[in-house]
Amino acid sequence: MASRCLAELGQASARRGDAYLSALLPHLFIRRQAYSSNATTLERKPSRFYRAAHVTPGPDGVGYQLMLDAKPVKTPGKHLALLPTYPLALAVAAEWEWQESGKPQLHTMPMMSLVAHALDQPRPRDKVISHIMNYVHTDTACCLYEEGALARRQKKVFVPILEALREDMGWRFLLSDSIAGSHQTEELEEGVRRWLQGLDHWHLAAAEQLTTTCKSVVLAAALLRGHVTPAAALAAARLEEDFQAEEWGRVEAGHDLDEADLRSRVFAPSLFVRLLAMR
């Protein structure tokens, strides 16, 4: 089923000529295989509580319902996993289908996590927006190091992104190398707030995850508005850490695990909003 879901998504992206979507798929879906002691044959774990995940039309033909056998999937908040587009429903079904046994492993289900967050809305909408707004004055893209090699690299990466948002959204973020952060104008704050208020609950969930992951409203907006690729946003979010690793070396099972987690948390909402736009 998981392979069929991905095959259908791949066919849909090919029909649309969507190389962007095709490039996202391999980064999101991780199937963990358990091997026996001789590492030559697959070890079968105890069976999971469902046989197959699939997608059906939603109630009254509205949306697409995620099913485990004959039972509809519900979020932790007890909402039906009713999704607005078929491609998104297929992607989430693939995550469920790849769960090999027992209790679902949530860290391998980034798309389902976003669905649950969007539907359950564990915090009031205004609280979510206020939380995102907290990053405006401490944005990774605007808080530079003192003049030097790292600051030059930061400007090379972030200035074009900021310029793209200025042309697209009218946002004029200010750069600063002050330890106190980059104090932005009231006009800029209001512009960001209006944009966030205009997002539906699906896109707001994606924006919140991207902002908190990258510590940047700039990168979240640039990614959702199509000004950077997920790979470029990931590299920008890791710019300082990668620079330090070049100087001092990488810690095995440290830097690589952090990067894998960050990759999932950046690529998942990127694919999420892409699939929301597909019908």
Beta strands, then each sheet from edge to edge (+ up, - down):
strand 1: 53-57
strand 2: 64-68
strand 3: 71-72
strand 4: 82-83
sheet 1: 1+ 2- 3+
sheet 2: 1+ 2- 4+
end
